Amino acid sequence: MSQSATAGLAMEPLDFQTEHRPAKTTNVSGMERLASAVAGGVLAGWSLVGGRPRLLPLAIGGSLLYRGISGHCSLYRALSINSARSASPAVGVRARHGCKVEHRLAILRPADELYRSWRDVANLPRILRHVVRVEAIDERRSHWAAQAPLGATLEWDAEIINEREPELIAWRSLSGSQVDTAGSIHFQPLTHGRGTLVTVSLKYEPPGGKLTAALAEWTGAGLESRIKEDLRRFKNLAEAGEIPTIEGQPHG
């Protein structure tokens, strides 16, 4: 082989065959990432309580934490779903989507009195434990802020869409809110002086999906548990004028 040919081979770049893997793009929306991180942290922490790790909850919690931190979901990728790109603010909750919670409780007070108490938005943070504040915007619209697990705060605007005094108040969240929700509260007088049957129905779209909602309910931080607790608080406030507490009492 001639010297010129040898030089040509020496100058020719080497071509290594490389495997090109698609980048793990962000395909989870911001609110889903927050909810996944919160649920994953709660579940992972719970799985380590007691000194002996519970492997399945720890694995699920770790997966949710990864989903929240990275913004990537392998299942979404397999199904060609990209909520980070396609998510858009909704009004209320889309048809055939979300979770529904309903709970009822008898309260020994007249329906009109309970209606007025709930209709006054200034009372709602006392009734709804996890609500930080409710600010009236006008006669039908209000701004809400509520605590989520691990210290996060969610905010949304709501409007009253149906009202029949003293029977019904129905509402829904507005476009651009961090929470997509719609609900109602009914006040049904009971016979023979037994007070009022109060029914709260709430439909909401969990930011992290139904799996996140189920995990939150499992750990006692779900919306269904909160609704039951809030109705009991409403009953105590209406019947006794205060919420029972053990603060300041001696502990046995």
C-alpha positions as CSV (number, residue, x, y, z in Angstrom):
1,M,0.0,0.0,0.0
2,S,1.4,3.4,-1.0
3,Q,2.3,6.1,1.5
4,S,-0.5,8.4,0.2
5,A,-3.1,5.7,0.6
6,T,-1.9,5.0,4.1
7,A,-2.1,8.7,4.9
8,G,-5.7,8.8,3.6
9,L,-6.8,6.0,5.8
10,A,-5.2,7.6,8.8
11,M,-7.1,10.8,8.2
12,E,-10.4,9.1,7.7
13,P,-12.7,9.5,10.8
14,L,-13.6,6.4,12.6
15,D,-17.4,5.6,12.5
16,F,-18.6,3.9,15.7
17,Q,-22.2,2.6,15.6
18,T,-24.1,4.2,18.5
19,E,-27.6,3.5,19.8
20,H,-29.8,6.5,19.9
21,R,-32.4,6.4,22.7
22,P,-35.2,8.9,22.7
23,A,-34.9,11.5,25.4
24,K,-37.3,11.3,28.3
25,T,-39.4,14.4,27.6
26,T,-41.7,16.0,30.1
27,N,-45.2,14.6,29.5
28,V,-46.8,15.4,32.9
29,S,-48.5,18.7,33.7
30,G,-47.3,20.9,36.5
31,M,-50.3,20.2,38.8
32,E,-49.9,16.4,38.2
33,R,-46.2,16.6,39.1
34,L,-47.0,18.4,42.3
35,A,-49.7,15.9,43.3
36,S,-47.5,12.9,42.4
37,A,-44.6,14.3,44.4
38,V,-46.9,15.0,47.4
39,A,-48.6,11.5,47.2
40,G,-45.2,9.8,46.7
41,G,-43.6,11.6,49.6
42,V,-46.6,10.7,51.9
43,L,-46.6,7.1,50.8
44,A,-42.9,6.6,51.0
45,G,-42.7,8.2,54.4
46,W,-45.6,6.0,55.7
47,S,-43.9,2.9,54.3
48,L,-40.9,3.5,56.5
49,V,-42.8,4.1,59.7
50,G,-42.1,1.4,62.3
51,G,-38.5,0.7,61.3
52,R,-39.4,-2.1,58.9
53,P,-39.9,-0.9,55.3
54,R,-43.1,-2.0,53.5
55,L,-41.7,-2.7,50.1
56,L,-44.7,-2.3,47.8
57,P,-45.8,1.1,49.2
58,L,-42.2,2.2,49.2
59,A,-41.8,1.2,45.5
60,I,-45.1,3.0,44.5
61,G,-44.1,6.0,46.5
62,G,-40.7,6.1,44.9
63,S,-42.3,5.9,41.4
64,L,-44.7,8.7,42.2
65,L,-41.8,10.8,43.5
66,Y,-39.8,10.2,40.3
67,R,-42.9,11.1,38.2
68,G,-43.3,14.3,40.1
69,I,-39.6,15.4,40.1
70,S,-38.8,14.3,36.5
71,G,-42.1,15.2,34.9
72,H,-42.0,12.0,32.9
73,C,-44.5,9.1,33.0
74,S,-43.6,5.9,31.1
75,L,-47.3,4.9,31.0
76,Y,-48.2,8.2,29.4
77,R,-45.4,7.8,26.9
78,A,-46.7,4.3,26.0
79,L,-50.2,5.6,25.5
80,S,-49.0,8.8,23.6
81,I,-50.5,11.1,26.3
82,N,-48.9,14.4,27.1
83,S,-50.8,16.4,29.7
84,A,-47.9,18.9,29.9
85,R,-48.7,20.0,26.4
86,S,-52.4,19.4,26.1
87,A,-53.6,20.4,29.6
88,S,-55.8,23.5,29.6
89,P,-57.8,25.2,32.3
90,A,-61.3,23.8,32.6
91,V,-64.5,25.2,34.0
92,G,-65.9,22.8,36.6
93,V,-65.1,19.1,35.8
94,R,-65.3,17.6,32.4
95,A,-68.0,15.1,31.7
96,R,-67.1,11.5,32.5
97,H,-63.9,12.6,34.3
98,G,-62.9,13.0,37.9
99,C,-64.0,11.5,41.2
100,K,-67.3,12.0,43.0
101,V,-67.7,12.2,46.8
102,E,-71.0,12.4,48.7
103,H,-71.7,12.5,52.4
104,R,-74.8,13.4,54.5
105,L,-75.4,14.1,58.1
106,A,-78.4,15.2,60.2
107,I,-78.0,18.4,62.1
108,L,-80.4,19.6,64.9
109,R,-80.9,23.1,63.5
110,P,-83.5,24.6,61.0
111,A,-82.6,24.5,57.3
112,D,-82.8,28.3,56.8
113,E,-80.3,28.8,59.7
114,L,-77.8,26.3,58.2
115,Y,-78.3,27.7,54.8
116,R,-77.4,31.2,55.9
117,S,-74.4,30.0,57.8
118,W,-72.9,28.2,54.8
119,R,-73.8,31.0,52.4
120,D,-71.7,33.4,54.3
121,V,-68.2,32.8,52.9
122,A,-66.6,34.3,56.0
123,N,-67.8,31.2,58.0
124,L,-66.4,28.6,55.7
125,P,-62.8,28.5,57.0
126,R,-64.2,27.7,60.4
127,I,-66.3,24.8,58.9
128,L,-63.8,23.5,56.4
129,R,-60.7,22.6,58.3
130,H,-58.2,22.6,55.4
131,V,-59.5,25.9,53.9
132,V,-57.1,28.7,54.7
133,R,-59.3,31.6,53.4
134,V,-62.3,32.4,51.3
135,E,-62.5,35.9,49.9
136,A,-65.8,37.2,48.3
137,I,-65.2,38.7,44.8
138,D,-68.8,39.6,44.3
139,E,-72.3,38.2,45.2
140,R,-71.7,34.9,43.3
141,R,-67.9,34.5,42.9
142,S,-65.2,33.9,45.6
143,H,-61.5,33.1,45.8
144,W,-60.3,30.0,47.8
145,A,-57.0,28.9,49.2
146,A,-56.7,25.4,50.9
147,Q,-53.9,23.3,52.3
148,A,-52.7,20.3,50.5
149,P,-50.5,17.5,52.0
150,L,-46.9,18.4,52.9
151,G,-47.6,22.1,53.3
152,A,-48.6,22.9,49.7
153,T,-51.4,25.4,49.0
154,L,-53.9,25.2,46.2
155,E,-56.0,28.2,45.1
156,W,-59.0,28.6,42.8
157,D,-61.9,30.8,42.0
158,A,-65.4,29.5,42.3
159,E,-68.9,30.7,41.3
160,I,-72.3,29.8,42.5
161,I,-74.3,28.4,39.5
162,N,-77.5,27.4,41.3
163,E,-79.2,28.7,44.4
164,R,-82.5,28.0,46.1
165,E,-82.9,29.5,49.5
166,P,-83.0,27.7,51.9
167,E,-82.6,24.4,50.0
168,L,-79.6,24.3,47.7
169,I,-76.2,26.0,46.9
170,A,-74.3,24.7,43.9
171,W,-70.9,25.9,42.6
172,R,-68.1,25.2,40.2
173,S,-64.5,26.3,39.8
174,L,-63.6,28.9,37.1
175,S,-61.2,28.7,34.2
176,G,-57.5,29.1,35.3
177,S,-58.0,27.6,38.7
178,Q,-55.5,25.1,40.2
179,V,-58.3,22.8,41.1
180,D,-61.2,21.6,38.8
181,T,-64.2,21.0,41.0
182,A,-68.0,21.3,41.1
183,G,-70.3,20.6,44.0
184,S,-73.5,21.3,45.9
185,I,-74.9,21.3,49.4
186,H,-78.6,20.4,50.1
187,F,-80.6,21.2,53.2
188,Q,-83.6,19.0,53.6
189,P,-85.9,19.6,56.7
190,L,-86.6,16.4,58.7
191,T,-90.0,15.7,60.3
192,H,-90.9,15.8,64.0
193,G,-88.3,18.4,64.9
194,R,-85.3,16.2,64.0
195,G,-83.5,19.1,62.4
196,T,-82.1,19.1,58.8
197,L,-80.4,16.4,56.6
198,V,-77.4,18.1,55.1
199,T,-75.9,16.5,52.0
200,V,-72.6,17.5,50.4
201,S,-71.9,16.3,46.8
202,L,-68.5,17.1,45.3
203,K,-67.0,16.1,42.0
204,Y,-63.3,16.9,41.4
205,E,-60.5,16.1,39.1
206,P,-57.5,15.0,41.1
207,P,-54.3,16.7,39.7
208,G,-52.4,13.4,39.9
209,G,-55.3,11.2,38.7
210,K,-57.5,8.7,40.5
211,L,-54.5,6.7,41.7
212,T,-53.3,9.7,43.6
213,A,-56.7,10.2,45.1
214,A,-56.9,6.6,46.2
215,L,-53.5,6.7,47.8
216,A,-54.4,10.0,49.6
217,E,-57.7,8.3,50.9
218,W,-55.7,5.3,52.0
219,T,-53.4,7.4,54.2
220,G,-56.3,9.4,55.6
221,A,-55.6,12.6,53.7
222,G,-58.2,12.1,51.0
223,L,-61.1,14.3,50.1
224,E,-63.8,11.9,51.3
225,S,-62.3,11.8,54.8
226,R,-62.1,15.6,54.8
227,I,-65.7,16.0,53.8
228,K,-66.9,13.7,56.6
229,E,-64.8,15.6,59.1
230,D,-66.0,19.0,57.8
231,L,-69.6,18.0,58.1
232,R,-69.1,16.9,61.7
233,R,-67.4,20.3,62.4
234,F,-70.4,22.0,60.8
235,K,-72.8,20.0,63.0
236,N,-70.8,20.8,66.2
237,L,-70.7,24.5,65.3
238,A,-74.4,24.7,64.5
239,E,-75.6,22.7,67.5
240,A,-73.1,23.7,70.2
241,G,-71.7,26.9,68.9
242,E,-68.1,25.6,69.1
243,I,-65.9,22.8,67.8
244,P,-65.0,20.2,70.5
245,T,-61.3,20.1,71.4
246,I,-59.0,18.5,73.9
247,E,-56.6,21.4,74.0
248,G,-55.9,22.6,77.5
249,Q,-57.3,19.4,79.0
250,P,-55.1,17.1,81.2
251,H,-53.9,14.0,79.5
252,G,-54.2,10.6,81.1
